[in-house]
Amino acid sequence: MPSPSFDTARNSTLKVAAAQIDSSYGDIDANLAKHLRMIDEARRQGVSMLLFPELSLCGHSAGKDALRLAMRLDHHALAALAEASVDMHTSFGFIEEASGGQFYNSQATVMRGRIVHVHRKVQLATYGKLRDGLYYAPGAQLGAFDIDSRWRVATPICNDLWNPGLVHDLMCDGVTLLAAPISSAREAVGGGFDNPSSWELNLRFYAVTYGVPVVMTNRVGTEGMLGFWGGSRILDPFGNTIATGSNTGEELVTGELDYAALREARFLLPTVRDARVFAERGIRVTRQSIQN
């Protein structure tokens, strides 16, 4: 039975936090210690869902060192984070080594000593200064986990959120909180793209379109020639910013989400309702030829 802190029959709110940190490249022990400190701080603040950035345990560019840095799901670092997450769900990024010598850019969520969910990045980013496809296998499925009867959480990783079809499928599956771990540098794409403003537009689009609150966590600091801009944020289901982080410092960005607001948003703008009808009926868009 869920603990009282997750009993939405009495309380429809959920306190979430974005752990905006600077990961030390390849130093799992140092990064683990930082994660544990953030977990302690989040616990003191009464957080129920804590989100770390993409690849937070190893560093943004760690794929080229996957043979040294990859972890199986029984790795001691994952176990330590699971044991520390006594009264909250904690989600963090790592390189996962799976069976058959396959490596994934993964996000694990832990709680009360166990792993409750693992998402493997589906939409690998191999463009600009990004090299996912050189090192990782793409994830093959989407999924989510339940905090309680109201809050169903998905953790699509960074470039997954630039494939609207993936997010659409998650919303049709009943997701009520979009937790977005990213590792975004200003220089990542190049050209005329402004990553900070592009992410703001992307996240607000999902929040408003699907009536879904969003917690996004980005890292800070530098790694090689990449500078990470932070800006972690929490949005309500109307697309309003509840809290936002700085562009430079490590911090815990917290906010409280209310399921009542999600109910209202989805009643007023029933995108999810109508999209699910299309999915259930198997309706597909087809090209229609009109001949005179």
C-alpha positions as CSV (number, residue, x, y, z in Angstrom):
1,M,0.0,0.0,0.0
2,P,1.4,3.5,-0.8
3,S,2.7,5.5,2.0
4,P,0.6,8.5,3.2
5,S,2.8,10.9,1.2
6,F,1.6,9.3,-2.0
7,D,-2.1,9.0,-1.0
8,T,-3.8,11.2,-3.6
9,A,-7.2,10.3,-2.2
10,R,-6.4,12.9,0.5
11,N,-3.8,15.0,-1.4
12,S,-3.7,15.6,-5.1
13,T,-0.4,17.5,-5.1
14,L,3.0,16.2,-5.9
15,K,6.3,17.9,-5.0
16,V,8.9,17.5,-7.7
17,A,12.5,18.6,-8.1
18,A,15.0,19.0,-10.8
19,A,18.6,18.2,-9.6
20,Q,20.6,20.6,-11.8
21,I,24.2,19.4,-11.5
22,D,27.6,19.4,-13.2
23,S,28.7,15.8,-13.8
24,S,32.4,14.9,-13.6
25,Y,33.4,13.1,-16.8
26,G,34.0,9.4,-16.1
27,D,34.1,9.8,-12.3
28,I,31.3,7.6,-11.2
29,D,32.2,7.7,-7.5
30,A,32.3,11.6,-7.4
31,N,29.0,11.8,-9.3
32,L,27.4,9.2,-7.0
33,A,28.4,11.2,-4.0
34,K,26.8,14.3,-5.5
35,H,23.7,12.4,-6.3
36,L,23.4,11.2,-2.7
37,R,23.8,14.8,-1.4
38,M,21.1,16.0,-3.7
39,I,18.8,13.1,-2.5
40,D,19.4,14.2,1.1
41,E,18.5,17.8,0.3
42,A,15.4,16.7,-1.7
43,R,14.2,14.6,1.2
44,R,14.6,17.5,3.7
45,Q,12.4,19.6,1.3
46,G,9.7,16.9,1.1
47,V,10.2,16.0,-2.6
48,S,8.4,13.0,-3.9
49,M,9.9,12.9,-7.4
50,L,13.5,13.8,-8.0
51,L,15.0,14.0,-11.6
52,F,18.7,14.1,-12.5
53,P,19.9,15.0,-16.0
54,E,20.7,12.6,-18.9
55,L,23.9,10.5,-18.2
56,S,24.2,12.2,-14.9
57,L,26.3,9.4,-13.4
58,C,29.0,9.4,-16.0
59,G,29.0,12.6,-18.1
60,H,27.6,13.8,-21.5
61,S,30.3,12.4,-23.8
62,A,30.9,9.2,-21.9
63,G,29.7,6.9,-24.7
64,K,33.2,6.6,-26.1
65,D,34.3,5.1,-22.8
66,A,31.3,2.8,-22.4
67,L,33.5,-0.3,-22.0
68,R,34.8,1.3,-18.8
69,L,31.8,3.2,-17.6
70,A,28.8,1.1,-18.5
71,M,26.8,-0.5,-15.6
72,R,24.6,-3.5,-15.3
73,L,21.4,-3.1,-13.4
74,D,23.0,-4.8,-10.3
75,H,25.9,-2.2,-10.2
76,H,26.7,-0.9,-6.7
77,A,26.1,2.7,-7.6
78,L,22.5,2.0,-8.7
79,A,21.9,0.0,-5.5
80,A,23.2,2.9,-3.4
81,L,20.9,5.3,-5.1
82,A,17.9,2.9,-4.7
83,E,18.7,2.4,-1.0
84,A,18.9,6.2,-0.4
85,S,15.6,6.8,-2.1
86,V,13.5,5.7,0.8
87,D,10.6,8.0,0.5
88,M,10.8,9.4,-3.0
89,H,11.2,8.3,-6.6
90,T,14.7,9.2,-7.9
91,S,15.5,9.2,-11.7
92,F,19.1,9.4,-13.0
93,G,21.0,8.8,-16.2
94,F,23.8,6.2,-16.8
95,I,25.2,4.0,-19.5
96,E,23.5,0.6,-19.2
97,E,25.2,-2.6,-20.3
98,A,22.6,-5.1,-21.2
99,S,22.8,-8.7,-22.4
100,G,24.5,-9.5,-25.7
101,G,27.1,-6.8,-25.2
102,Q,24.6,-4.0,-25.9
103,F,25.0,-0.5,-24.5
104,Y,22.2,2.0,-23.9
105,N,21.8,5.6,-22.9
106,S,19.4,4.9,-20.1
107,Q,17.4,6.6,-17.3
108,A,16.7,4.5,-14.2
109,T,14.1,5.4,-11.6
110,V,14.5,3.9,-8.2
111,M,12.5,3.9,-4.9
112,R,12.7,2.0,-1.6
113,G,15.7,-0.1,-2.5
114,R,14.7,-1.2,-6.0
115,I,14.6,-0.2,-9.6
116,V,11.1,0.5,-10.6
117,H,11.6,1.6,-14.2
118,V,14.4,1.9,-16.9
119,H,13.9,3.9,-20.1
120,R,16.4,3.4,-22.9
121,K,16.8,6.4,-25.2
122,V,14.9,5.7,-28.4
123,Q,15.7,8.7,-30.6
124,L,19.5,8.7,-30.6
125,A,21.0,12.1,-31.3
126,T,23.7,11.9,-34.0
127,Y,23.9,15.3,-35.6
128,G,25.8,18.5,-34.9
129,K,28.2,17.8,-32.1
130,L,26.2,14.8,-30.8
131,R,27.4,11.3,-31.2
132,D,24.8,8.9,-29.6
133,G,24.5,6.7,-32.6
134,L,28.2,5.9,-32.6
135,Y,28.1,4.3,-29.1
136,Y,24.6,3.3,-28.1
137,A,21.9,0.9,-29.3
138,P,18.4,2.6,-29.6
139,G,15.8,1.7,-27.1
140,A,13.0,-0.4,-28.5
141,Q,10.0,0.5,-26.4
142,L,8.3,3.3,-24.5
143,G,7.1,2.9,-20.9
144,A,6.1,4.7,-17.7
145,F,5.7,4.0,-14.0
146,D,3.0,4.8,-11.5
147,I,3.8,6.9,-8.3
148,D,0.2,6.4,-7.3
149,S,-3.3,6.1,-8.8
150,R,-3.1,9.6,-10.3
151,W,0.5,10.3,-11.2
152,R,1.9,8.2,-14.1
153,V,5.4,9.2,-15.1
154,A,7.4,8.9,-18.3
155,T,11.1,9.7,-18.6
156,P,11.9,10.2,-22.3
157,I,15.5,11.3,-22.7
158,C,16.5,14.5,-24.4
159,N,16.2,13.9,-28.1
160,D,13.2,11.6,-27.5
161,L,11.3,14.8,-26.9
162,W,12.2,16.1,-30.4
163,N,10.1,13.2,-31.9
164,P,6.5,14.3,-31.2
165,G,5.2,10.9,-32.1
166,L,7.0,9.3,-29.1
167,V,5.5,11.9,-26.7
168,H,2.1,11.5,-28.3
169,D,2.1,7.7,-27.7
170,L,3.1,8.3,-24.1
171,M,0.2,10.7,-23.6
172,C,-2.2,8.2,-25.1
173,D,-0.9,5.6,-22.7
174,G,-2.1,7.7,-19.8
175,V,1.0,9.6,-18.7
176,T,0.2,12.5,-16.3
177,L,3.8,13.8,-15.6
178,L,6.4,14.2,-18.3
179,A,9.9,14.0,-16.6
180,A,12.5,15.2,-19.1
181,P,16.2,14.5,-18.4
182,I,18.4,16.3,-20.9
183,S,22.0,17.2,-21.5
184,S,21.8,20.2,-23.7
185,A,24.8,22.4,-24.7
186,R,24.5,25.7,-26.5
187,E,26.8,24.5,-29.3
188,A,25.2,21.1,-29.7
189,V,23.2,21.7,-32.9
190,G,24.8,24.7,-34.5
191,G,23.5,27.0,-37.2
192,G,20.6,29.2,-36.3
193,F,19.4,27.0,-33.4
194,D,19.2,28.6,-30.0
195,N,19.0,25.6,-27.7
196,P,17.7,27.3,-24.6
197,S,14.8,29.1,-26.4
198,S,14.1,26.0,-28.5
199,W,13.7,23.8,-25.4
200,E,11.4,26.4,-23.8
201,L,9.2,26.3,-26.9
202,N,9.3,22.4,-27.0
203,L,8.3,21.9,-23.4
204,R,5.6,24.5,-23.4
205,F,4.1,22.9,-26.5
206,Y,3.8,19.5,-24.8
207,A,2.4,21.0,-21.6
208,V,-0.3,23.1,-23.3
209,T,-1.2,20.6,-26.1
210,Y,-1.6,17.6,-23.8
211,G,-2.4,19.3,-20.5
212,V,0.6,17.6,-18.8
213,P,2.9,19.1,-16.2
214,V,6.6,18.9,-17.1
215,V,9.8,18.7,-15.0
216,M,12.9,19.1,-17.1
217,T,16.5,18.8,-15.7
218,N,19.5,20.0,-17.7
219,R,23.1,19.9,-16.5
220,V,25.5,22.8,-16.1
221,G,29.2,23.3,-16.5
222,T,31.5,22.4,-19.4
223,E,32.7,19.2,-21.0
224,G,35.3,19.5,-23.7
225,M,34.1,22.2,-26.1
226,L,30.5,22.1,-24.9
227,G,28.9,24.5,-22.5
228,F,25.7,23.4,-20.7
229,W,23.2,26.0,-20.0
230,G,21.2,24.6,-17.1
231,G,17.8,26.3,-17.1
232,S,16.0,23.4,-15.5
233,R,12.3,24.1,-15.1
234,I,8.9,22.9,-13.9
235,L,5.8,23.7,-15.9
236,D,2.1,23.3,-15.0
237,P,-0.4,21.6,-17.4
238,F,-1.3,25.1,-18.8
239,G,2.3,25.7,-19.8
240,N,3.0,28.2,-17.0
241,T,6.5,28.1,-15.5
242,I,6.3,27.2,-11.8
243,A,10.1,27.3,-11.2
244,T,13.3,27.6,-13.2
245,G,17.0,27.2,-12.5
246,S,19.9,29.4,-13.3
247,N,22.1,29.1,-16.4
248,T,25.3,28.4,-14.5
249,G,24.9,27.0,-10.9
250,E,24.1,23.7,-9.4
251,E,20.8,23.7,-7.5
252,L,17.7,21.9,-6.6
253,V,14.7,23.4,-8.5
254,T,11.5,22.5,-6.8
255,G,7.8,23.0,-7.4
256,E,4.4,21.6,-6.5
257,L,2.1,20.1,-9.1
258,D,-1.6,19.8,-8.5
259,Y,-3.6,17.0,-10.2
260,A,-6.7,19.2,-10.1
261,A,-5.0,21.5,-12.5
262,L,-4.4,18.6,-14.9
263,R,-8.0,17.5,-14.7
264,E,-9.1,21.1,-15.6
265,A,-6.6,21.5,-18.4
266,R,-7.7,18.2,-20.0
267,F,-11.3,18.9,-19.6
268,L,-11.0,22.3,-21.2
269,L,-8.7,21.2,-24.0
270,P,-9.3,17.4,-24.5
271,T,-6.4,16.6,-26.8
272,V,-5.6,13.4,-25.0
273,R,-9.2,12.2,-25.0
274,D,-9.6,12.7,-28.7
275,A,-6.2,11.3,-29.6
276,R,-6.9,8.2,-27.7
277,V,-10.1,7.7,-29.6
278,F,-8.1,7.8,-32.9
279,A,-5.6,5.4,-31.5
280,E,-8.2,2.9,-30.3
281,R,-10.1,2.9,-33.6
282,G,-6.9,2.5,-35.6
283,I,-7.6,5.6,-37.6
284,R,-4.7,6.6,-39.9
285,V,-4.1,9.6,-42.1
286,T,-4.1,8.5,-45.7
287,R,-3.4,10.4,-48.9
288,Q,-6.6,11.1,-50.8
289,S,-6.6,11.6,-54.5
290,I,-9.4,13.8,-56.0
291,Q,-9.9,13.4,-59.7
292,N,-11.8,16.0,-61.7
